[in-house]
Amino acid sequence: MSLTRRATLAAGLATAASASAAPQVTVVLAQDEAPPASDIEAWSSYEARLRARLADGGGGRFDDDGARAALVFANRARAAAGAGPLTWHDELAQSARAHGGDLARRGTVEHLSPEGFDPSHRLWLIGRTTIGSPSENLAYHHRAGPPATPARLVEQWRKSPDGHWQNLLRETHTHAAFALLRGRDQALLVGLFLRPVAALAEPLPFLAKGDEIAQAIRGIDPDLSPRLGAPQGVRRGVGATARRVMQISAVRRGPGGQPDYIGGPVFLPTR
């Protein structure tokens, strides 16, 4: 795994880095929105890319024990701050692993993919039952010598000026998962935090048939007003097309009773 660090352009998202020398920073003008719903190739390719990285780690090595240890240290920090413990979430873990492997393959460290996909889009593509939108922390270490421990990587966030520690301690988060990738003298920790809105009874395939879609919708609490529509955070498409990717969403009432549309699995309808 050979990583350089690229500046993230996503508002509210940043990366904590530790290195023996200042890392090379290259500003990349990534899209700040995901591809249009009509761009089936872009969504299908990214979904396939993420699943491939689950298998090969992008050239890095997954440290699963270290990922679980990161949750322990995170919960210790939350307990000290008076916040409740986070529960491990398997679909968050898969999404974190996929993104970590993709970063290793691309040789970058950032939240936003060059195509414009963000942490929520990754969960909606990889996590096939969860309705919710996660927040993400990244920590990167590159230094010769003993490997960076999970505790040291989590501790990086305490010193970050960009809200990582506040994100870790946020009381509204109930679930989390981590992925830790290691390479020669390098370590990358991906942390995802979430308060799920709902969960489908069965995973919805990315290539979903009509009856599977109908069953998924029926399984959501009607009080959440489940609906189908274009994925959230997408660019407007050019021209009309009958076939497009779609998303299951639900409505969560925010402060004052205002509706807050929360996304779930993204899928491509099939006959």
C-alpha positions as CSV (number, residue, x, y, z in Angstrom):
1,M,0.0,0.0,0.0
2,S,1.6,3.3,-1.1
3,L,-0.4,6.4,-0.1
4,T,-0.1,10.1,-0.6
5,R,-2.5,12.5,0.9
6,R,-4.9,14.6,-1.2
7,A,-6.9,17.5,0.2
8,T,-10.6,16.8,0.7
9,L,-13.1,19.2,-0.6
10,A,-16.1,17.9,1.3
11,A,-17.4,20.4,3.8
12,G,-17.1,19.2,7.4
13,L,-14.9,16.2,6.4
14,A,-11.1,16.2,7.0
15,T,-8.2,13.8,7.5
16,A,-5.9,13.5,10.5
17,A,-2.3,12.5,9.3
18,S,0.9,11.7,11.1
19,A,4.2,11.4,9.4
20,S,7.9,11.9,9.9
21,A,7.8,14.6,7.3
22,A,4.9,16.8,6.0
23,P,2.9,14.6,3.6
24,Q,2.7,15.7,0.0
25,V,-0.6,17.4,-0.6
26,T,-2.2,17.6,-4.0
27,V,-5.5,19.5,-4.4
28,V,-7.8,17.6,-6.7
29,L,-10.9,19.1,-8.1
30,A,-13.2,16.2,-7.4
31,Q,-16.9,16.5,-8.0
32,D,-18.8,17.7,-4.9
33,E,-21.9,15.7,-6.0
34,A,-22.4,12.1,-7.2
35,P,-23.0,11.3,-10.8
36,P,-26.6,11.7,-12.1
37,A,-29.1,8.9,-11.5
38,S,-29.1,8.3,-15.2
39,D,-25.4,7.5,-15.3
40,I,-25.9,3.8,-14.7
41,E,-22.3,3.0,-15.7
42,A,-20.8,5.3,-13.1
43,W,-22.9,3.9,-10.2
44,S,-22.5,0.3,-11.3
45,S,-18.7,0.7,-11.8
46,Y,-18.3,2.2,-8.4
47,E,-20.4,-0.5,-6.7
48,A,-18.3,-3.2,-8.4
49,R,-15.1,-1.3,-7.5
50,L,-15.9,-1.2,-3.8
51,R,-16.8,-4.9,-3.7
52,A,-13.5,-5.8,-5.4
53,R,-11.7,-3.9,-2.7
54,L,-13.4,-5.9,0.0
55,A,-11.7,-8.9,-1.6
56,D,-8.2,-7.6,-2.2
57,G,-7.8,-4.6,0.1
58,G,-6.4,-2.5,-2.8
59,G,-3.0,-3.9,-2.0
60,G,-3.2,-3.2,1.7
61,R,-3.7,-5.8,4.5
62,F,-6.8,-5.6,6.7
63,D,-6.1,-5.7,10.4
64,D,-9.4,-6.9,11.7
65,D,-8.3,-7.2,15.3
66,G,-7.0,-3.7,15.2
67,A,-10.3,-2.4,13.8
68,R,-12.2,-4.0,16.7
69,A,-9.6,-2.5,19.1
70,A,-10.3,1.0,17.7
71,L,-13.9,0.7,18.8
72,V,-12.8,-0.2,22.3
73,F,-10.6,3.0,22.5
74,A,-13.4,5.0,20.9
75,N,-15.8,3.9,23.6
76,R,-13.3,4.6,26.3
77,A,-13.0,8.2,25.0
78,R,-16.8,8.5,24.9
79,A,-17.3,7.1,28.4
80,A,-14.8,9.7,29.7
81,A,-16.8,12.4,28.0
82,G,-20.1,11.2,29.3
83,A,-21.3,9.8,25.9
84,G,-23.0,6.4,25.5
85,P,-21.1,3.5,24.0
86,L,-21.1,2.8,20.2
87,T,-22.3,-0.6,19.0
88,W,-20.4,-2.4,16.2
89,H,-22.3,-2.2,12.9
90,D,-21.4,-4.8,10.3
91,E,-22.6,-2.9,7.2
92,L,-20.6,0.2,8.4
93,A,-17.6,-2.2,8.7
94,Q,-18.0,-3.4,5.2
95,S,-18.3,0.1,3.8
96,A,-15.2,1.2,5.8
97,R,-13.2,-1.7,4.5
98,A,-14.3,-1.0,0.9
99,H,-13.3,2.6,1.1
100,G,-10.0,1.8,2.8
101,G,-9.2,-0.6,0.1
102,D,-10.2,1.9,-2.6
103,L,-7.9,4.5,-1.0
104,A,-5.1,2.1,-1.0
105,R,-5.6,1.2,-4.6
106,R,-5.9,4.8,-5.7
107,G,-3.0,6.0,-3.5
108,T,-5.0,8.7,-1.8
109,V,-6.5,9.6,1.5
110,E,-9.7,11.5,1.3
111,H,-13.4,11.2,2.0
112,L,-14.7,12.2,-1.5
113,S,-14.0,9.9,-4.4
114,P,-12.9,11.5,-7.7
115,E,-16.3,10.7,-9.1
116,G,-18.1,12.6,-6.3
117,F,-19.2,9.7,-4.1
118,D,-19.2,10.4,-0.4
119,P,-19.4,8.2,2.8
120,S,-23.2,8.0,2.6
121,H,-23.1,6.9,-1.0
122,R,-20.7,4.1,-0.1
123,L,-22.9,2.9,2.7
124,W,-25.9,3.0,0.5
125,L,-24.1,0.9,-2.1
126,I,-22.5,-1.6,0.2
127,G,-24.9,-1.8,3.2
128,R,-28.0,-3.3,1.7
129,T,-30.4,-3.0,4.6
130,T,-29.4,0.2,6.4
131,I,-31.3,3.5,6.1
132,G,-29.2,6.2,7.5
133,S,-26.3,8.6,6.7
134,P,-22.9,8.1,8.3
135,S,-20.1,10.5,9.2
136,E,-16.5,9.5,8.6
137,N,-13.1,10.0,10.2
138,L,-9.8,9.1,8.6
139,A,-6.4,8.7,10.3
140,Y,-3.2,8.0,8.3
141,H,0.2,7.2,9.7
142,H,3.4,6.9,7.6
143,R,6.6,6.4,9.5
144,A,9.4,3.8,9.7
145,G,9.5,1.8,12.9
146,P,6.9,0.0,15.0
147,P,3.4,-0.2,13.4
148,A,0.9,2.5,14.5
149,T,-1.4,1.1,17.2
150,P,-5.2,1.5,17.0
151,A,-5.0,3.7,20.1
152,R,-2.5,6.0,18.5
153,L,-4.6,6.3,15.3
154,V,-7.7,7.1,17.3
155,E,-5.8,9.6,19.4
156,Q,-4.8,11.5,16.2
157,W,-8.4,12.7,16.1
158,R,-8.1,14.4,19.5
159,K,-5.5,16.8,18.1
160,S,-7.3,17.4,14.8
161,P,-8.6,21.0,14.3
162,D,-11.3,19.8,11.9
163,G,-13.9,18.3,14.2
164,H,-12.8,14.6,14.2
165,W,-12.9,14.3,18.0
166,Q,-16.3,16.0,18.2
167,N,-17.5,13.5,15.6
168,L,-16.2,10.6,17.7
169,L,-18.0,11.9,20.8
170,R,-21.3,13.0,19.2
171,E,-24.1,11.8,21.5
172,T,-26.5,11.2,18.6
173,H,-24.3,8.4,17.2
174,T,-25.3,4.9,18.4
175,H,-23.3,2.7,16.0
176,A,-19.8,2.6,14.5
177,A,-17.3,0.4,12.8
178,F,-13.7,0.7,11.7
179,A,-11.4,-0.7,9.1
180,L,-7.6,-0.7,9.5
181,L,-5.4,-1.3,6.6
182,R,-1.6,-1.7,6.9
183,G,1.2,-1.5,4.4
184,R,4.9,-1.0,4.7
185,D,5.5,1.6,7.4
186,Q,1.9,2.8,6.8
187,A,-1.5,2.5,8.4
188,L,-4.9,3.9,7.5
189,L,-7.9,3.9,9.8
190,V,-11.4,4.5,8.5
191,G,-14.1,5.1,11.1
192,L,-17.8,5.4,10.3
193,F,-20.4,6.6,12.8
194,L,-24.2,6.4,12.5
195,R,-27.6,6.5,14.1
196,P,-29.7,4.2,11.9
197,V,-33.2,5.3,11.0
198,A,-34.4,1.9,9.9
199,A,-33.3,-1.4,8.5
200,L,-34.8,-3.6,5.8
201,A,-35.8,-7.1,6.9
202,E,-33.8,-8.6,4.0
203,P,-30.8,-7.2,2.0
204,L,-32.0,-5.5,-1.2
205,P,-29.7,-6.6,-4.1
206,F,-28.1,-3.8,-6.1
207,L,-29.7,-5.3,-9.2
208,A,-33.2,-5.5,-7.7
209,K,-36.4,-7.0,-9.2
210,G,-39.8,-5.4,-8.8
211,D,-41.1,-7.8,-6.1
212,E,-37.9,-7.3,-4.1
213,I,-38.3,-3.6,-4.2
214,A,-41.9,-3.8,-3.2
215,Q,-41.1,-6.1,-0.3
216,A,-38.4,-3.8,1.0
217,I,-40.7,-0.8,1.0
218,R,-43.5,-2.8,2.8
219,G,-41.0,-3.7,5.6
220,I,-40.4,-0.1,6.6
221,D,-42.5,1.5,9.3
222,P,-45.2,3.5,7.5
223,D,-44.7,6.3,10.0
224,L,-41.3,6.9,8.3
225,S,-43.0,7.5,5.0
226,P,-40.8,5.3,2.9
227,R,-40.4,6.4,-0.7
228,L,-38.5,5.7,-3.9
229,G,-36.5,8.4,-5.8
230,A,-33.2,9.4,-7.2
231,P,-30.2,9.0,-4.9
232,Q,-29.5,11.9,-2.6
233,G,-26.7,14.2,-3.5
234,V,-26.5,13.6,-7.2
235,R,-25.8,16.0,-10.1
236,R,-28.6,16.7,-12.5
237,G,-28.5,14.5,-15.5
238,V,-28.5,15.6,-19.1
239,G,-31.4,14.4,-21.2
240,A,-34.1,12.0,-20.3
241,T,-33.7,8.2,-19.9
242,A,-36.2,5.7,-18.7
243,R,-33.7,3.6,-16.8
244,R,-31.8,5.0,-13.8
245,V,-30.5,4.1,-10.4
246,M,-32.9,4.6,-7.5
247,Q,-32.9,4.8,-3.7
248,I,-35.1,3.8,-0.8
249,S,-35.5,6.7,1.6
250,A,-37.4,7.4,4.8
251,V,-38.5,10.6,6.6
252,R,-37.2,11.4,10.0
253,R,-38.7,14.3,11.9
254,G,-36.0,16.8,13.0
255,P,-36.3,19.5,15.6
256,G,-39.5,21.4,15.2
257,G,-41.0,18.5,13.3
258,Q,-39.4,19.4,10.0
259,P,-39.0,16.4,7.6
260,D,-35.5,15.1,7.1
261,Y,-35.2,12.7,4.2
262,I,-32.7,10.0,5.0
263,G,-31.3,7.7,2.3
264,G,-31.1,3.9,2.2
265,P,-29.9,1.3,-0.3
266,V,-29.2,2.5,-3.8
267,F,-30.3,0.0,-6.5
268,L,-30.8,-0.5,-10.2
269,P,-34.3,-1.8,-11.0
270,T,-34.4,-4.9,-13.3
271,R,-37.3,-6.7,-14.9
